[in-house]
Amino acid sequence: MMDEIIYKGNKIVCFSSNDFQAFIINKDGEVESETFTTLPAAQKWIDKYGTKITCSEEV
C-alpha cells in the first residue's frame, strides 16, 4: 500500500517503511524528485531544495 504525505506543501510518497520518494517544484517551476530510505531524509531534502507550494486564486 502506498501513502502520500504533504510536507510543507510538497508531496512525499511512502511505498514501504524504507522506500520514500519526495517531489518538489523547483525555482524554474519544474518538478524534481528524489528517492530516500527514511522519511526524515526526504523531509530534509525538501527543507534544503524545496519551496513551499501555495495556492492562490485569481480574480
N, C-alpha and C positions, 0 to 999 in steps of 0.2 A: 504494500500500500504506500502511496505517495502522499506526503503532507506538504502544504505550502505555508510559508511563514512570511509575513510582511514585516520588514525591519527597516525603520526609517524611510518608509515609502518605497523600498526596493524589495524584490522577491528572492527568497531562498527556498529551494525545493529540497525536501528531505526524502531520499529514496530508501535509505536504511539508516541504522544507527551510526554508520561510519561512511556515508556517501551523501554529500550535500553539493548543490550547485547554486551559486549566487549569481544574480543578474542585476546590472546597473545600467543607467543611461549616462553615457559619458558627456563631457562638455561639448562635444560635437553633435549631441543628440542621437548617437548610435548606441545600440545595445551591446554590452560586453558581458561575458560570463566567465566564471572560473569554477573549478571543482575543488572540494575540500573534504577532509576526513572528519572534521568536527564542526559543530555549529558555531562555537566561539571563533574559529579561524575564518569562517565565512563572514561573520559579523565584523571582524577586524578588517577584512578586505574591503567591505562596504564602507566602513569608517574611513579607511585610507583613500579609496578611489571613487567611491560613490557620491552622489549628490542626493539630497532629499527631494523626492518627487512630490510635487504638489499639483492639485487640480485647480484650475481657475475657470471661471465661467465668463464667456464673452457676452457683452451686452449689445 
